[in-house]
């Protein structure tokens, strides 16, 4: 899947405005436009509490939005909720990454994250979640090579 060179028109739109159902890098997501807008806010969040707030709003706007459901579960230490809607390939890979991290499988999650980033280039929430779990388990330095290679679009995700 190719990254969109120009930001989508709804990328900086306010949540609740009709806009494209894409995430912050222009990749399609299986969500309604309102939930996608909140998900973009979560991706752009300066810290985890702000990301969690935006994810809660995304899930409220579209309870079947698997990316937001999986990220919110991981970031709030909730048991994994079922995901009822079919997902795009990159979404399935993202969910696998964050669920592995939340299950305490940080080495596996890190390996999966490397594969995901090689495919999509940047995924700030997956990086934030895996980094947070690595830090909690005393393995915080394991992703430095990845964070040094990421594009500059999400500086706050670099931990």
ZADREN-600126 format. One record per residue: residue in three letters; chain; x, y, z of N, C-alpha, C, O, CB in turn. Coordinates in steps of 0.02 Angstrom, whole numbers. Atoms other than C-alpha are relative to their C-alpha. Glycine has a CB too. Layout:
<pts>
+--------+--------+--------+--------+--------+--------+--------+--------+--------+--------+--------+--------+--------+--------+--------+--------+--------+
| residu | chaine |    n.X |    n.Y |    n.Z |   ca.X |   ca.Y |   ca.Z |    c.X |    c.Y |    c.Z |    o.X |    o.Y |    o.Z |   cb.X |   cb.Y |   cb.Z |
+--------+--------+--------+--------+--------+--------+--------+--------+--------+--------+--------+--------+--------+--------+--------+--------+--------+
|    ALA |      A |      X |      Y |      Z |      X |      Y |      Z |      X |      Y |      Z |      X |      Y |      Z |      X |      Y |      Z |
...
+--------+--------+--------+--------+--------+--------+--------+--------+--------+--------+--------+--------+--------+--------+--------+--------+--------+
</pts>
This chain:
<pts>
+--------+--------+--------+--------+--------+--------+--------+--------+--------+--------+--------+--------+--------+--------+--------+--------+--------+
| residu | chaine |    n.X |    n.Y |    n.Z |   ca.X |   ca.Y |   ca.Z |    c.X |    c.Y |    c.Z |    o.X |    o.Y |    o.Z |   cb.X |   cb.Y |   cb.Z |
+--------+--------+--------+--------+--------+--------+--------+--------+--------+--------+--------+--------+--------+--------+--------+--------+--------+
|    UNK |      A |     43 |    -58 |      0 |      0 |      0 |      0 |     45 |     61 |      0 |     92 |     65 |     39 |    -48 |      0 |     61 |
|    UNK |      A |    -41 |    -59 |      5 |     72 |    168 |    -48 |    -26 |     55 |     45 |    -87 |     66 |     51 |      2 |     24 |    -72 |
|    UNK |      A |     19 |    -56 |    -42 |     73 |    315 |     69 |    -24 |     57 |    -44 |      2 |     66 |   -100 |     59 |     23 |     46 |
|    UNK |      A |     26 |    -58 |     35 |    -24 |    467 |     13 |     50 |     57 |      8 |     64 |     77 |     65 |    -71 |     19 |     26 |
|    UNK |      A |    -50 |    -52 |     -8 |    103 |    606 |    -25 |    -29 |     64 |     30 |      6 |    101 |     64 |     32 |     16 |    -67 |
|    UNK |      A |     32 |    -59 |    -28 |    -21 |    743 |     21 |    -47 |    -21 |     56 |    -79 |    -73 |     51 |    -39 |     39 |    -54 |
|    UNK |      A |     46 |     17 |    -53 |   -118 |    744 |    184 |    -71 |     -2 |    -26 |    -90 |     42 |    -65 |      6 |     48 |     59 |
|    UNK |      A |     69 |      1 |     21 |   -299 |    693 |    158 |    -36 |     63 |     25 |    -17 |     92 |     76 |    -36 |    -63 |     26 |
|    UNK |      A |     34 |    -63 |    -17 |   -420 |    839 |    164 |    -28 |     -1 |     70 |    -33 |     53 |    101 |    -55 |     13 |    -50 |
|    UNK |      A |     29 |      3 |    -67 |   -497 |    778 |    327 |     51 |    -12 |     55 |     32 |    -20 |    113 |    -52 |    -52 |      3 |
|    UNK |      A |    -51 |     19 |    -49 |   -332 |    745 |    415 |      1 |     47 |     59 |      8 |     24 |    116 |     68 |     -1 |    -32 |
|    UNK |      A |     -2 |    -48 |    -55 |   -335 |    903 |    518 |    -69 |     24 |     20 |    -76 |     71 |     59 |     44 |     59 |    -19 |
|    UNK |      A |     69 |    -19 |    -16 |   -524 |    913 |    528 |    -17 |    -16 |     72 |     15 |    -58 |    103 |    -49 |    -34 |    -47 |
|    UNK |      A |     22 |     12 |    -69 |   -613 |    917 |    694 |    -40 |    -64 |      2 |    -77 |    -79 |    -44 |    -42 |     59 |     26 |
|    UNK |      A |     41 |     59 |     -7 |   -688 |    755 |    758 |    -73 |     19 |     -6 |    -94 |     71 |     18 |     14 |    -36 |     67 |
|    UNK |      A |     71 |    -13 |      9 |   -869 |    744 |    711 |    -15 |     28 |    -69 |    -72 |     22 |    -92 |    -25 |     47 |     53 |
|    UNK |      A |     10 |    -25 |     68 |   -845 |    826 |    541 |      5 |    -59 |    -47 |     46 |   -104 |    -38 |     51 |     55 |    -18 |
|    UNK |      A |     -5 |     53 |     51 |   -877 |    715 |    392 |     67 |      8 |    -33 |     88 |     63 |    -49 |    -59 |      4 |    -52 |
|    UNK |      A |    -66 |     -1 |     31 |   -711 |    670 |    317 |     17 |    -69 |    -23 |    -24 |   -115 |    -18 |     53 |     28 |     47 |
|    UNK |      A |    -20 |     66 |     25 |   -614 |    527 |    245 |      8 |    -50 |     57 |     22 |    -31 |    114 |     65 |      5 |    -40 |
|    UNK |      A |    -11 |     52 |    -51 |   -605 |    363 |    338 |     72 |    -26 |     -8 |     84 |    -82 |    -31 |    -52 |    -58 |     -6 |
|    UNK |      A |    -71 |     16 |      3 |   -416 |    365 |    346 |     32 |     18 |     67 |      5 |     58 |    105 |     35 |     38 |    -58 |
|    UNK |      A |    -38 |    -19 |    -59 |   -288 |    372 |    484 |     48 |     56 |    -18 |     43 |     83 |    -73 |     38 |    -61 |     30 |
|    UNK |      A |    -42 |    -59 |      8 |   -153 |    504 |    502 |     47 |     -1 |    -60 |     70 |     51 |    -81 |     40 |     10 |     61 |
|    UNK |      A |    -46 |      6 |     57 |    -47 |    439 |    357 |    -37 |    -13 |    -65 |     -7 |    -29 |   -116 |     51 |    -54 |     13 |
|    UNK |      A |     39 |      9 |     61 |   -190 |    423 |    233 |    -20 |    -72 |    -14 |    -49 |    -86 |    -66 |     37 |     26 |    -57 |
|    UNK |      A |     19 |     70 |     10 |   -213 |    235 |    254 |    -74 |     -8 |     18 |    -97 |     18 |     68 |     44 |    -48 |     42 |
|    UNK |      A |     70 |     12 |    -14 |   -393 |    178 |    245 |     -8 |    -39 |     65 |     33 |    -81 |     83 |    -33 |    -39 |    -59 |
|    UNK |      A |     18 |     36 |    -61 |   -473 |    118 |    407 |    -72 |    -22 |     -5 |   -113 |     10 |    -39 |     12 |     43 |     63 |
|    UNK |      A |     68 |     26 |      0 |   -629 |     16 |    436 |    -39 |     31 |     57 |    -53 |     -1 |    108 |     -1 |    -77 |      5 |
|    UNK |      A |     36 |    -38 |    -51 |   -721 |    149 |    535 |    -43 |     53 |    -34 |    -33 |     68 |    -93 |     49 |     33 |     51 |
|    UNK |      A |     37 |    -56 |     28 |   -848 |    285 |    510 |     43 |     63 |      4 |     93 |     64 |     40 |    -68 |     10 |     39 |
|    UNK |      A |    -42 |    -60 |      2 |   -781 |    461 |    476 |     12 |     32 |     69 |     67 |     56 |     82 |    -31 |     51 |    -46 |
|    UNK |      A |     -9 |    -30 |    -66 |   -810 |    523 |    654 |     52 |    -39 |     41 |     95 |     -9 |     72 |    -67 |      2 |     37 |
|    UNK |      A |    -49 |     41 |    -36 |   -715 |    377 |    731 |     70 |      7 |    -30 |    119 |     10 |      7 |    -22 |    -74 |      0 |
|    UNK |      A |    -66 |    -10 |     32 |   -575 |    397 |    603 |     31 |     66 |     21 |     91 |     70 |     32 |     -8 |     -3 |    -77 |
|    UNK |      A |    -26 |    -65 |    -22 |   -559 |    581 |    652 |     27 |     -4 |     71 |     80 |     24 |     85 |    -54 |     54 |     -5 |
|    UNK |      A |    -25 |      8 |    -68 |   -542 |    535 |    835 |     63 |    -43 |      2 |    108 |    -30 |     41 |    -54 |    -31 |     46 |
|    UNK |      A |    -60 |     42 |      3 |   -416 |    399 |    791 |     60 |     42 |    -22 |    115 |     33 |      4 |    -11 |    -59 |    -48 |
|    UNK |      A |    -55 |    -44 |     20 |   -311 |    529 |    700 |     23 |     43 |     59 |     83 |     54 |     67 |    -22 |     46 |    -59 |
|    UNK |      A |    -19 |    -39 |    -60 |   -316 |    634 |    859 |     41 |    -44 |     48 |     90 |    -19 |     77 |    -64 |     26 |     37 |
|    UNK |      A |    -39 |     45 |    -43 |   -254 |    482 |    957 |     71 |     -9 |    -27 |    119 |    -11 |     11 |    -35 |    -69 |      7 |
|    UNK |      A |    -66 |      7 |     30 |   -111 |    459 |    834 |     43 |     62 |     11 |    104 |     57 |     17 |     -7 |    -15 |    -75 |
|    UNK |      A |    -36 |    -64 |     -7 |    -63 |    642 |    854 |      9 |     20 |     73 |     41 |     71 |     87 |    -36 |     54 |    -37 |
|    UNK |      A |     -2 |    -18 |    -72 |    -79 |    642 |   1045 |     71 |      8 |     25 |    117 |    -29 |      5 |    -37 |    -52 |     41 |
|    UNK |      A |    -66 |    -13 |    -27 |     67 |    712 |   1141 |     19 |    -49 |     55 |     78 |    -56 |     71 |      4 |     71 |     27 |
|    UNK |      A |    -15 |     48 |    -53 |     52 |    581 |   1278 |    -54 |    -53 |      2 |   -106 |    -48 |    -32 |      7 |     35 |     69 |
|    UNK |      A |     47 |     55 |     -4 |    -38 |    421 |   1324 |    -68 |     19 |     26 |   -118 |     -4 |     -1 |     29 |    -54 |     43 |
|    UNK |      A |     67 |    -19 |    -22 |   -179 |    501 |   1425 |    -42 |     34 |    -54 |   -102 |     21 |    -60 |      5 |     47 |     60 |
|    UNK |      A |     37 |    -32 |     55 |   -227 |    610 |   1276 |    -19 |    -52 |    -53 |    -74 |    -48 |    -81 |     42 |     56 |    -31 |
|    UNK |      A |     15 |     53 |     48 |   -217 |    459 |   1161 |    -59 |    -42 |     24 |   -104 |    -58 |    -15 |     61 |    -44 |    -13 |
|    UNK |      A |     54 |     41 |    -28 |   -330 |    358 |   1277 |    -67 |     38 |     -5 |   -117 |      8 |    -23 |     14 |    -17 |     74 |
|    UNK |      A |     61 |    -40 |      5 |   -458 |    500 |   1282 |    -28 |     -1 |    -71 |    -87 |    -11 |    -81 |     13 |     73 |     22 |
|    UNK |      A |     21 |      1 |     70 |   -463 |    508 |   1092 |    -24 |    -69 |    -21 |    -72 |    -75 |    -59 |     56 |     24 |    -45 |
|    UNK |      A |     21 |     68 |     17 |   -474 |    319 |   1078 |    -68 |    -16 |     29 |   -109 |    -49 |     -3 |     52 |    -51 |     25 |
|    UNK |      A |     67 |     10 |    -30 |   -622 |    315 |   1198 |    -54 |     31 |    -44 |   -107 |      2 |    -55 |     -3 |     29 |     72 |
|    UNK |      A |     48 |    -34 |     43 |   -711 |    440 |   1086 |     -8 |    -36 |    -67 |    -63 |    -40 |    -94 |     22 |     73 |    -12 |
|    UNK |      A |      3 |     39 |     63 |   -667 |    338 |    930 |    -43 |    -62 |      9 |    -85 |    -78 |    -34 |     70 |    -19 |    -23 |
|    UNK |      A |     39 |     61 |    -13 |   -739 |    180 |   1007 |    -74 |     17 |     12 |   -119 |    -19 |     -9 |     28 |    -39 |     60 |
|    UNK |      A |     69 |    -21 |    -11 |   -894 |    274 |   1064 |    -34 |     16 |    -67 |    -93 |      0 |    -77 |     -2 |     62 |     48 |
|    UNK |      A |     27 |    -18 |     66 |   -918 |    341 |    887 |    -11 |    -61 |    -45 |    -56 |    -61 |    -87 |     47 |     49 |    -34 |
|    UNK |      A |      5 |     61 |     42 |   -893 |    167 |    810 |     25 |    -59 |     40 |     84 |    -76 |     37 |     41 |      8 |    -67 |
|    UNK |      A |    -21 |     55 |    -43 |   -892 |     20 |    932 |     32 |    -59 |    -37 |     65 |   -100 |     -6 |    -59 |    -25 |     38 |
|    UNK |      A |    -30 |     54 |     38 |   -839 |    -98 |    791 |     67 |     16 |    -31 |     94 |    -23 |    -69 |    -47 |    -21 |    -54 |
|    UNK |      A |    -63 |    -22 |     28 |   -681 |     -1 |    749 |     57 |    -37 |     35 |     80 |    -16 |     88 |      9 |     78 |      7 |
|    UNK |      A |    -48 |     45 |    -31 |   -553 |   -137 |    784 |     65 |     31 |     21 |     91 |     14 |     74 |     14 |    -54 |    -46 |
|    UNK |      A |    -63 |    -32 |    -19 |   -397 |    -28 |    784 |     -8 |     37 |     67 |     33 |     28 |    112 |     23 |     49 |    -54 |
|    UNK |      A |     10 |    -39 |    -61 |   -467 |     88 |    917 |    -16 |    -45 |     59 |      8 |    -32 |    114 |    -58 |     51 |    -10 |
|    UNK |      A |     17 |     47 |    -53 |   -538 |    -56 |   1018 |     63 |    -33 |     27 |     74 |    -35 |     87 |    -50 |    -54 |    -25 |
|    UNK |      A |    -61 |     35 |    -21 |   -372 |   -150 |   1021 |     48 |     47 |     34 |     78 |     29 |     85 |     34 |    -33 |    -61 |
|    UNK |      A |    -45 |    -48 |    -30 |   -270 |      6 |   1059 |    -24 |     21 |     69 |     15 |     25 |    116 |      8 |     61 |    -45 |
|    UNK |      A |     28 |    -21 |    -64 |   -387 |     61 |   1198 |      7 |    -56 |     51 |     26 |    -43 |    109 |    -73 |     20 |     -7 |
|    UNK |      A |     -9 |     56 |    -46 |   -386 |   -113 |   1276 |     72 |     -4 |     24 |     85 |    -12 |     84 |    -20 |    -67 |    -35 |
|    UNK |      A |    -71 |      6 |    -19 |   -196 |   -118 |   1272 |     21 |     57 |     46 |     56 |     46 |     96 |     44 |     -1 |    -63 |
|    UNK |      A |    -23 |    -58 |    -38 |   -172 |     58 |   1339 |    -33 |      6 |     69 |     -6 |     39 |    113 |    -13 |     63 |    -39 |
|    UNK |      A |     34 |     -3 |    -65 |   -296 |     34 |   1482 |      5 |    -66 |     37 |    -28 |    -74 |     89 |    -73 |     19 |    -10 |
|    UNK |      A |    -10 |     66 |    -31 |   -242 |   -144 |   1525 |    -66 |    -38 |      7 |    -75 |    -77 |     55 |     32 |      7 |     68 |
|    UNK |      A |     64 |     37 |      1 |   -417 |   -209 |   1485 |     10 |    -66 |    -36 |     54 |    -71 |    -80 |    -57 |     42 |    -34 |
|    UNK |      A |     -4 |     63 |     39 |   -442 |   -388 |   1427 |    -18 |     14 |    -73 |    -58 |     58 |    -87 |    -47 |    -54 |     31 |
|    UNK |      A |     15 |    -12 |     71 |   -446 |   -400 |   1237 |    -74 |     -9 |    -16 |   -103 |    -61 |     -2 |     43 |    -47 |    -43 |
|    UNK |      A |     70 |      3 |     22 |   -619 |   -362 |   1170 |     -3 |    -33 |    -68 |     44 |    -27 |   -108 |    -32 |     71 |     -2 |
|    UNK |      A |      7 |     30 |     67 |   -684 |   -458 |   1021 |     -5 |     56 |    -53 |    -32 |    110 |    -40 |    -62 |    -46 |     -4 |
|    UNK |      A |      5 |    -46 |     56 |   -668 |   -371 |    854 |    -46 |    -33 |    -51 |    -29 |    -86 |    -79 |     71 |     18 |    -31 |
|    UNK |      A |     52 |     32 |     40 |   -822 |   -405 |    751 |      4 |     17 |    -74 |    -23 |    -20 |   -115 |    -66 |     20 |     26 |
|    UNK |      A |     -1 |    -22 |     70 |   -785 |   -313 |    590 |     63 |    -25 |    -35 |    116 |    -31 |     -5 |     -3 |     77 |     -4 |
|    UNK |      A |    -58 |     18 |     40 |   -672 |   -371 |    450 |     48 |     59 |     -4 |     26 |    117 |     -1 |    -21 |    -23 |    -72 |
|    UNK |      A |    -50 |    -53 |      0 |   -511 |   -274 |    441 |     43 |     -4 |    -63 |     49 |    -56 |    -95 |     44 |     -5 |     62 |
|    UNK |      A |    -50 |     -5 |     53 |   -388 |   -216 |    310 |     64 |    -33 |     25 |     75 |    -37 |     86 |     12 |     76 |    -22 |
|    UNK |      A |    -60 |     37 |    -19 |   -223 |   -310 |    309 |     43 |     38 |     50 |     63 |     10 |    101 |     42 |    -17 |    -61 |
|    UNK |      A |    -44 |    -37 |    -46 |   -122 |   -172 |    393 |    -33 |      7 |     69 |      2 |      7 |    119 |     16 |     70 |    -28 |
|    UNK |      A |     35 |     -4 |    -65 |   -257 |   -156 |    529 |      9 |    -65 |     39 |     21 |    -64 |     99 |    -75 |     16 |    -11 |
|    UNK |      A |     -9 |     65 |    -34 |   -246 |   -343 |    567 |     70 |     -6 |     29 |     79 |    -30 |     85 |    -14 |    -58 |    -49 |
|    UNK |      A |    -69 |      4 |    -24 |    -58 |   -331 |    581 |     10 |     46 |     61 |     42 |     26 |    110 |     50 |     20 |    -56 |
|    UNK |      A |     -3 |    -47 |    -56 |    -72 |   -178 |    696 |    -31 |    -32 |     62 |     -1 |    -30 |    116 |    -35 |     67 |    -17 |
|    UNK |      A |     34 |     31 |    -58 |   -196 |   -269 |    809 |     42 |    -57 |     28 |     47 |    -64 |     89 |    -70 |    -26 |    -21 |
|    UNK |      A |    -42 |     55 |    -24 |    -81 |   -420 |    818 |     59 |     27 |     40 |     78 |     -2 |     91 |     26 |    -41 |    -60 |
|    UNK |      A |    -57 |    -31 |    -36 |     64 |   -307 |    871 |    -21 |     22 |     69 |     10 |      4 |    119 |     27 |     60 |    -40 |
|    UNK |      A |     19 |    -28 |    -65 |    -30 |   -217 |   1009 |    -26 |    -53 |     48 |    -16 |    -49 |    108 |    -53 |     55 |     -8 |
|    UNK |      A |     24 |     53 |    -45 |   -114 |   -374 |   1075 |     57 |    -43 |     26 |     55 |    -67 |     82 |    -51 |    -44 |    -37 |
|    UNK |      A |    -58 |     37 |    -23 |     53 |   -464 |   1084 |     34 |     40 |     56 |     55 |     11 |    107 |     50 |    -14 |    -58 |
|    UNK |      A |    -31 |    -41 |    -52 |    125 |   -318 |   1184 |    -42 |     -3 |     64 |    -14 |    -12 |    118 |      7 |     74 |    -24 |
|    UNK |      A |     44 |      0 |    -59 |    -26 |   -313 |   1300 |      1 |    -67 |     36 |    -12 |    -71 |     96 |    -71 |     18 |    -20 |
|    UNK |      A |     -4 |     67 |    -30 |     -8 |   -501 |   1329 |     68 |    -12 |     33 |     80 |    -66 |     61 |    -13 |    -53 |    -53 |
|    UNK |      A |    -66 |      8 |    -31 |    170 |   -471 |   1391 |     51 |    -32 |    -45 |    107 |    -46 |    -23 |     -6 |    -39 |     62 |
|    UNK |      A |    -45 |     30 |     48 |    249 |   -544 |   1235 |     39 |     55 |    -36 |     32 |     64 |    -97 |    -39 |    -45 |    -51 |
|    UNK |      A |    -31 |    -60 |     28 |    360 |   -392 |   1209 |     52 |    -15 |    -54 |     60 |     25 |   -100 |     32 |     40 |     54 |
|    UNK |      A |    -48 |     16 |     53 |    494 |   -479 |   1106 |    -37 |    -15 |    -65 |    -18 |      8 |   -118 |     45 |    -60 |     21 |
|    UNK |      A |     41 |     15 |     59 |    363 |   -548 |    988 |    -31 |     64 |    -27 |    -31 |     75 |    -88 |    -55 |    -52 |     17 |
|    UNK |      A |     31 |    -63 |     21 |    274 |   -380 |    984 |     51 |     44 |    -36 |     35 |     77 |    -85 |    -30 |     37 |     60 |
|    UNK |      A |    -53 |    -40 |     31 |    439 |   -294 |    943 |     16 |    -25 |    -70 |     24 |     15 |   -116 |     62 |      0 |     44 |
|    UNK |      A |    -13 |     29 |     66 |    473 |   -414 |    800 |    -57 |     16 |    -49 |    -45 |     34 |   -106 |     10 |    -76 |      6 |
|    UNK |      A |     58 |    -16 |     42 |    296 |   -391 |    733 |     -2 |     74 |    -17 |    -20 |     93 |    -73 |    -65 |    -21 |     36 |
|    UNK |      A |     -2 |    -72 |     12 |    314 |   -202 |    751 |     51 |     16 |    -55 |     37 |     57 |    -98 |     17 |     38 |     65 |
|    UNK |      A |    -51 |    -11 |     52 |    473 |   -207 |    647 |    -29 |    -17 |    -69 |    -19 |     20 |   -117 |     63 |    -42 |     14 |
|    UNK |      A |     31 |     20 |     63 |    377 |   -300 |    510 |    -52 |     51 |    -22 |    -55 |     70 |    -80 |    -31 |    -70 |      6 |
|    UNK |      A |     53 |    -48 |     15 |    231 |   -179 |    520 |     31 |     65 |    -25 |      9 |     92 |    -76 |    -43 |     13 |     62 |
|    UNK |      A |    -31 |    -63 |     20 |    343 |    -25 |    509 |     36 |     -6 |    -67 |     39 |     42 |   -105 |     48 |     23 |     54 |
|    UNK |      A |    -31 |     10 |     65 |    438 |   -100 |    363 |    -52 |      4 |    -56 |    -37 |     24 |   -112 |     37 |    -68 |     -2 |
|    UNK |      A |     54 |     -1 |     49 |    271 |   -114 |    274 |    -33 |     68 |     -6 |    -46 |     92 |    -61 |    -51 |    -51 |     19 |
|    UNK |      A |     40 |    -61 |      2 |    183 |     48 |    323 |     40 |     64 |     13 |     15 |    118 |      1 |    -55 |     -5 |     51 |
|    UNK |      A |    -42 |    -59 |    -11 |    327 |    165 |    371 |     -6 |     31 |     69 |     45 |     43 |    101 |    -16 |     51 |    -50 |
|    UNK |      A |      9 |    -32 |    -65 |    251 |    240 |    528 |    -68 |    -23 |     29 |   -118 |    -24 |     -7 |      3 |     77 |     -5 |
|    UNK |      A |     62 |     18 |    -36 |    122 |    182 |    655 |     10 |     23 |     72 |     33 |    -15 |    114 |    -15 |    -78 |     -4 |
|    UNK |      A |    -17 |    -29 |    -65 |    132 |    297 |    806 |    -33 |    -34 |     60 |     -2 |    -38 |    113 |    -19 |     72 |      0 |
|    UNK |      A |     32 |     33 |    -58 |      7 |    205 |    916 |     30 |    -68 |     13 |     41 |    -86 |     71 |    -75 |     -6 |    -11 |
|    UNK |      A |    -32 |     64 |    -10 |     83 |     34 |    888 |     68 |     10 |     33 |     86 |    -26 |     79 |      8 |    -38 |    -67 |
|    UNK |      A |    -66 |    -15 |    -29 |    255 |    108 |    926 |     -8 |     21 |     73 |     30 |     -3 |    116 |     36 |     55 |    -40 |
|    UNK |      A |     11 |    -24 |    -69 |    189 |    197 |   1082 |    -18 |    -59 |     46 |      9 |    -65 |    101 |    -56 |     53 |      2 |
|    UNK |      A |     23 |     56 |    -42 |    103 |     40 |   1147 |     56 |    -50 |     13 |     67 |    -70 |     70 |    -59 |    -36 |    -34 |
|    UNK |      A |    -55 |     48 |     -9 |    250 |    -78 |   1117 |     54 |     32 |     44 |     81 |     -2 |     88 |     29 |    -22 |    -68 |
|    UNK |      A |    -50 |    -34 |    -41 |    371 |     50 |   1190 |    -20 |      4 |     73 |     20 |     -9 |    117 |     13 |     71 |    -27 |
|    UNK |      A |     24 |     -4 |    -69 |    263 |     75 |   1344 |      5 |    -67 |     35 |     27 |    -71 |     93 |    -73 |     23 |      1 |
|    UNK |      A |     -4 |     66 |    -31 |    253 |   -112 |   1376 |     72 |    -22 |     10 |     89 |    -53 |     60 |    -37 |    -52 |    -41 |
|    UNK |      A |    -71 |     16 |     -8 |    440 |   -134 |   1347 |     28 |     37 |     61 |     66 |      9 |    100 |     40 |     18 |    -64 |
|    UNK |      A |    -24 |    -39 |    -57 |    473 |      6 |   1473 |    -25 |    -30 |     65 |     13 |    -34 |    114 |    -24 |     73 |     -6 |
|    UNK |      A |     29 |     31 |    -61 |    357 |    -75 |   1601 |     37 |    -63 |     19 |     41 |    -80 |     78 |    -74 |    -15 |     -9 |
|    UNK |      A |    -35 |     63 |    -13 |    455 |   -237 |   1584 |     75 |      9 |      4 |    113 |    -40 |      5 |    -17 |    -51 |    -54 |
|    UNK |      A |    -71 |    -13 |     -8 |    624 |   -152 |   1599 |     41 |    -12 |    -63 |    101 |    -22 |    -59 |     27 |    -42 |     54 |
|    UNK |      A |    -34 |     12 |     64 |    666 |   -175 |   1414 |     -7 |     61 |    -45 |    -14 |     54 |   -106 |    -27 |    -62 |    -35 |
|    UNK |      A |     14 |    -61 |     36 |    647 |      7 |   1361 |     45 |     16 |    -59 |     24 |     52 |   -104 |      2 |     55 |     46 |
|    UNK |      A |    -47 |    -20 |     53 |    800 |     18 |   1248 |     -4 |    -43 |    -62 |     32 |    -30 |   -110 |     70 |     -4 |     27 |
|    UNK |      A |      1 |     47 |     55 |    752 |   -122 |   1128 |    -24 |     26 |    -67 |    -15 |     -8 |   -118 |    -42 |    -55 |     18 |
|    UNK |      A |     27 |    -26 |     63 |    672 |    -11 |    995 |     36 |     62 |    -24 |     13 |     94 |    -71 |    -73 |     15 |      8 |
|    UNK |      A |    -34 |    -61 |     18 |    799 |    129 |    983 |     19 |      2 |    -74 |     14 |     55 |   -105 |     62 |      9 |     42 |
|    UNK |      A |    -18 |      1 |     71 |    857 |     73 |    811 |    -60 |     17 |    -44 |    -53 |     49 |    -96 |     27 |    -69 |    -20 |
|    UNK |      A |     60 |    -16 |     38 |    677 |     86 |    750 |    -18 |     74 |      6 |    -32 |    107 |    -44 |    -58 |    -43 |     24 |
|    UNK |      A |     21 |    -69 |    -10 |    638 |    254 |    827 |     48 |     49 |    -35 |     28 |    103 |    -55 |     -4 |     16 |     74 |
|    UNK |      A |    -49 |    -43 |     34 |    798 |    327 |    752 |    -13 |      2 |    -76 |      7 |     50 |   -109 |     71 |    -25 |     13 |
|    UNK |      A |     12 |      3 |     72 |    739 |    275 |    577 |    -69 |     26 |    -20 |    -82 |     33 |    -80 |      8 |    -71 |    -23 |
|    UNK |      A |     68 |    -21 |     18 |    559 |    336 |    587 |     -1 |     69 |    -31 |     42 |    110 |    -17 |    -44 |     -2 |     62 |
|    UNK |      A |      8 |    -68 |     26 |    500 |    484 |    488 |    -16 |     48 |     57 |    -37 |     26 |    110 |    -55 |      3 |    -54 |
|    UNK |      A |      9 |    -49 |    -52 |    485 |    645 |    587 |    -72 |     21 |     13 |    -84 |     72 |     46 |     39 |     60 |    -16 |
|    UNK |      A |     69 |    -20 |     -5 |    295 |    649 |    581 |    -29 |     -7 |     70 |    -78 |     26 |     86 |    -42 |    -40 |    -48 |
|    UNK |      A |     26 |     11 |    -67 |    269 |    590 |    760 |     57 |      0 |     51 |     72 |    -51 |     82 |    -38 |    -67 |      3 |
|    UNK |      A |    -58 |     -6 |    -44 |    414 |    653 |    864 |    -17 |    -23 |     72 |     25 |    -52 |    105 |     24 |     72 |      1 |
|    UNK |      A |     18 |     17 |    -69 |    318 |    627 |   1028 |     -4 |    -75 |     12 |     -3 |    -97 |     69 |    -67 |     32 |     17 |
|    UNK |      A |      3 |     73 |     -8 |    306 |    439 |    995 |     68 |    -30 |     13 |     73 |    -89 |     29 |    -31 |    -31 |    -62 |
|    UNK |      A |    -68 |     25 |     -9 |    493 |    422 |   1009 |     17 |     -2 |     74 |     25 |     50 |    106 |     52 |     43 |    -39 |
|    UNK |      A |    -17 |      5 |    -70 |    533 |    355 |   1181 |     62 |    -42 |     10 |     84 |    -52 |     67 |    -57 |    -29 |     39 |
+--------+--------+--------+--------+--------+--------+--------+--------+--------+--------+--------+--------+--------+--------+--------+--------+--------+
</pts>
